[in-house]
């Protein structure tokens, strides 16, 4: 099996196919703009950036880097999702 990296959109396409889900109905929750948010947005996923670890220091400068929502922790996401 060929290795697939997150910065490659292929892993996201595989996930959609296996879940029998359209990208507009999918959410990518990630802590990295480059590996999580950018490729997911290119395919039409909804995106949530969890600002934690080294990823929290990313300086967003382009539209393609801008997540739909930003939370400071996974716990914040759970509260956000419940509401």
C-alpha positions in Angstrom: 0.0 0.0 0.0 1.3 3.4 -0.9 1.8 5.9 1.9 -0.6 8.8 2.0 0.2 12.1 3.8 -2.3 14.6 5.1 -1.0 17.4 2.9 -2.1 15.2 0.0 -5.8 15.5 -0.7 -5.9 11.8 -1.4 -6.4 10.8 2.2 -9.5 13.0 2.4 -10.9 11.5 -0.8 -10.4 8.0 0.6 -12.2 9.0 3.8 -15.1 10.4 1.9 -15.4 7.3 -0.3 -15.2 4.9 2.6 -17.8 6.9 4.6 -20.0 7.3 1.5 -20.2 11.0 2.3 -20.2 14.2 0.2 -17.5 16.7 1.2 -20.2 19.4 1.9 -21.5 17.1 4.7 -18.1 16.4 6.2 -16.2 18.3 8.9 -12.4 18.3 9.3 -11.3 19.1 12.8 -7.6 19.6 13.0 -4.8 21.5 14.7 -2.7 22.1 11.6 -3.6 24.6 8.9 -1.2 23.1 6.4 -2.0 19.4 6.9 -5.7 19.6 8.0 -7.5 22.8 7.0 -6.1 23.6 3.6 -6.5 20.2 1.9 -10.0 19.8 3.5 -11.2 23.2 2.3 -10.0 22.5 -1.2 -12.3 19.5 -1.3 -15.3 21.4 0.2 -15.2 20.1 3.8 -16.4 22.3 6.6 -13.3 23.0 8.8 -12.7 23.6 12.5 -9.2 24.6 13.6 -8.2 23.7 17.2 -5.6 26.2 18.2 -3.2 24.0 20.2 0.4 22.8 20.1 2.7 24.2 17.5 -0.2 24.7 15.1 -1.6 27.5 17.3 1.2 29.8 16.1 0.2 29.6 12.4 -0.2 33.1 11.0 -3.2 33.0 8.6 -2.4 35.1 5.5 -4.5 33.6 2.8 -8.2 32.8 2.3 -7.4 29.1 1.7 -5.9 29.0 5.2 -9.0 30.4 7.0 -11.0 27.7 8.8 -14.8 28.0 9.0 -14.5 28.0 12.8 -11.7 28.3 15.4 -11.7 26.9 18.9 -8.9 26.9 21.5 -9.3 23.3 22.7 -11.1 20.1 21.9 -13.2 20.8 25.0 -14.3 24.1 23.4 -15.3 22.2 20.3 -17.5 19.8 22.3 -19.3 22.8 23.8 -19.5 24.5 20.4 -20.9 21.3 18.8 -23.6 20.8 21.5 -24.9 24.3 20.9 
